[in-house]
Amino acid sequence: MISLFTLFISLLAFVLFSSLAFCIFLYAVTSPYPRIWRDENEKFFIDGKTGRKVPFPSIDDEFTVKLSVIVPAYNEEERLTPMLDECLDYLETRKKSGLTYEVIVVSDGSTDKTVQVAQSYAEKYDTVRVLDLVKNRGKGGAVRLGMQSARGCLLLFADADGATQFRDIEKLEESLKEVLKFDYTENPHEASLSNAVICGSRAHLEEEATATRSIFRLILMHGFHFLVWVLCVRGIRDTQCGFKLLTRESARTIFRALHVERWAFDVEMLYLAQTLNIPIKEICVNWTEIEGSKVVPFWSWLQMGRDLGLIWLRYTIGAWKIDRPKRP
């Protein structure tokens, strides 16, 4: 008769062997560096004034404006208009004080009129460009290609729903000033070559969220935060807020190394920043929940939880490697 101890040892050996076999398989089938694919049509935008196709620049080029705003948008024809109205009103006001900027709307394979809505703004403002992806990549993939097409000394990605008040960029800029020890508007060249990631945060709203959300959603939220803390990123209370500001150097380094292209890309982005010793600051911003979210509570959180585990495992076993910047 098999004893319980023998049964336990056999089960443990099976689990260890299966885990080892899975890790070996994962290592064998995983590309160590991200394969960044871009369709030929995605390398161009339509000039809103002339109607001509113009090639996007590269993030490897020198900056030519002080601020680039990247807006990932998937089927956002309804929510995009108020967001761009607020964003452009604010930026046009600051333009009078010397701020040069651009807004890049990245349509992530949208099937509605997102591209047409965004292009209508490009016809009114020569600071707006539309990057129309031929197929859906996920939010992380859309943000990456927008970043890699940007001209800014600083690069901000902001969600198309307009949940964060755009003027709160001033809070992020003030935090950046504390990190850099100077004002980027006065020394944009040095700022573009510096490293920093400033994260907008909704962590201060958690008490209110606890009072209004269902028990099920609270379990999902806190479970996700626990997994982020255990597996990937510590010291950042809200990794998922879609309002983050990066220097050009940091954006170049991080999005060249980023693998995850869907919801959990923010976590890998911050994991990379911490691994590369890039300074990260978290600052509270005003945030309002806007109807029409693409996040499906159970399945989106389940997908993100799976991605968190795979991020940790792939980096731990060396299946994913970081393409570290080469210094002269």
N, C-alpha and C positions, 0 to 999 in steps of 0.2 A: 504494500500500500504506500502510495507517494505521500510523504509528509508535507505539511504546509510550508516548511522552510524550503524544501526542495522545489516545490511549486513556485514559491516566491522568487527563488534564485533563477529558475528557468524563465519566468516571466520577465524579470529584470534583464537577463541576458538577451531575450528576444527584443525588448524595447531598445536596449543599447545598440544591438546589431542593426535593427531597423533604422535607428536614428543615424548611425554611422553610414549605412548604405544610402540613406536619403541625402546626407551631406555630400557624400562622394558624387552622387548623381547630380545634385544641384551645382556643385563646383564644375563638373564636366560639361554641363549644358549651358552655363551662364557665361555671357561675354563680360570680361573684367571691366571694360569701359563702355559707356553708353554709345549706342549706334544712333546718331542723330540724322534722321532722314528729312529731306526737304524737297518737295516737288518743285520743278522748274518754275511753274506759275507762281509759287509762293515767294519767289525771290524778287517780285515786282509789286508795286502799288500803282493805282491809277491816280494821276495828278488831277485833283478836283477842278483846277482852273483850265487845263489844256486837254484833259481826257487822254493823255498819253501814258503809256506804261513807263515807269521809272524804276530802276533797280534800287532796292533797299541798301543802305550802307551796312557795315559790319561792326559789331561791338569791338572788334580788334582794331578798328580805325580810331583816330583821335576824336575826342568829343567835339561837337560843334554847337550844341545848345546846353544850357545849364541843367534843364530838367526834362526827362522823358517820363511820360505816364503811360503805362501798359495796361490796357483794359481787356482781359479775356472775356469773351462773350459767346455763349452757346444758346441760340434761340432766345435772344433778349430784345426783340423788336419793341416790346412794350416798356420794359424797365430801363432800356438804354437811354432813351430821350431825356428823362428828368436827370439822370446821372450826368450825362454830357452837358446839359444846360448848366447845372450847378458847377461842374468842373471847369468848363470854359469861361463862364462868367467870372469865376474866381481868378483863373490864370490870366485872363485878359486884363483884369484890374492890376495884377502884379506886373504884367508886361509893361505897363506905363512907368513902372519904377525900375525897369531894366532887366527883369527876368525873361530870359529866352527859354522857350519850351516847345515840346511837341506832344501830341497824344496819338498813340498807336492803338487802334481798336483791332483786336485779333478775333475774327470770327472763327470759332472752332468747329468748322464743318456744319454751320447752321443751315437748317432747312426752311427757315421762315425768312422774314425780310430784314434780318439783322444787318446784312451787308449794305442793303439799299439805305437803311436808316443811317448807318455810320457814314456812308459815302455822301449823303446829303450834307453832313457837317463838313466833310472835306471840301465840298464845293463852296461853303461859306467861309471856312477858315483854312488858310494855307499851312496851319500848324497841325492839321489832322491828317493822319494816314490810316489806311485800312489794309490789314493783312488778312486775306481770305484763304484759310486753310482748306485744301481740297477734301479732307476727311477729318472726322473728329479724332483728336489726339488725347483729350483729357485736359483739365485745367492746367496741370503742370507743363504739358507739352506746348499748350498755347502761350503760357507765360514765357517759357524758354525761348520760343521763336520770336516773340515780341521783344524780349530783352536783347537777343542777338541781332536784332534789326534796328536797335535804338542808337540815337546820337548823343544822349545826355551825359553830362558829368555825373549826375545822380539819376537813378532809375527807380520809379515808384510803380508797384503794381497795385491796382485798385479794382475791386469787384464791380461788375456792371450793374449790380442792383442798387448802388448808391446807399448802402446801409450805413456806411461811415460818412460823416460830414466831411466834405473834401477840405474845408479850411483847416481841419485838424492836421493837415500836413505841416502846419507851422509848429505843432508840438513835436513832430518827428524831426523837423529841421533843428529845433532848439536842442533836442537830445543829441543829434548828430554833432552839433557845435560843441557840446560838452565832451564828446568822444575825440573829435579832431583837434580841439583847442583853437579853432578858427572858424570863420564864417565862409561857407563854400561859395557864396555869391561874390565874395571879395577875392577869393583865391581858388577858382574852379579847377585850374590845372592840377594843383597839389591835391585837391579833394578827389579828383578823378583817379589819382594814383594811390590813394589811401584805401584802407580797408575798414568797413563798418556795415552792419546790418541793424536797422532800427525797425522794430516790430510794433505796429499798432496792437492794442490789447483790449479785450472785453472782460478781462478777469474781474474787474471791479463790479461787473454787473451780475456775477454769479449768485449773489444772495437773492437778487430779484428773480433770476431764472429759476432758482430752487423753489420759490414761492408760486411760480406760474406753470412750470412744466410738470408733466405726468411722471409718476414714479418710474415707469419704463424708460422714458427719455433721460431721466436723471441718472439711472443706472448705466445706460449707454454712455452718457457724457463723462461721468466720473470713471467708468471703466476704461474709456479711451485715454483720459488724462493719466491714469495710473500706468497704462501700458507705455505711453510716451515717456513718462518719467523713468520707468524701470529699464526700458529697452534702448531708448534713443537720445532724448534731450532732457537735460535737467536745468533748472533755473529759469525756465520760461513757462509762465502759467497758461498762456494762450498761444498755441502754435498755429492755430487755424484762421486767425483774423486776416481777411483779404486786404490788408493795407500795410505794405512793407516797403521800406525805403533802403536802397543799397547804393553804395558808391559804384562807379563804373568798374573799377578793379575787382571788387567783390562779386559783382554780377557776372563778369567775364569768367572768373575762377569757378564759382559755384555752379552756374548753369552749363558750363562745359563738362562738369563732373556728374551732374544730376542724372539719375536713372529713372526714378519714379515719375510718371507723367499724369497720374490721376490724383484723387483727393489728398493722398498722404504726401504729396510732393513737398509741402511746407515743412514737414517733419524731417525729411531727408535733407532739405536745404539747410535747416538749422543744425542738423547733425554734422553736415559738412563744414559749416561755419565754425562750430565748436572744435571739430577735429583739426581744422587748419588755423585755430587760434585767431579767428577773425572776431573783433569785438562785436557783441550783440547787446542791444538795449531794448527794453520793453517799456512802452509808454501807453497810458490809458487814452482811449479815444471815445468820442460819442458814437453810439451805434444804435440803430433801430432796425428791428426785424422787418423785412420787406416781403410781402407775399410773392410767391412764384419761385421759391428756392428749388434748385435742382437736386438738393440733398434729400434722399429718401431715408428717413431715420434709421430703420433697421439694416437695410441692405448696404447703404453707404457706410455706416459705421462698421459693419461686418467686413466690408472690403478694406476699409482703412486699418482695421485690426489685423487682418491678414497681411497687409502691406507692411505694417510696423514690424511684425514678426519676421518677415522676409528681409526687410532692411537690416535688422539686427543680425540675422543669421548669415546673410551673404557677406556683410562686412566682417563679421567675426571669423568666418572660415576662409576669408580672403578671396571669395568668388568675385566680389566687387572690389575694385581698387580705385583710388583717388588719383585723378590726373592732376598732379600738383603743378602749380605754375613754376616755370623755369626762370630763375633769376639770372641776369647778366653777370 
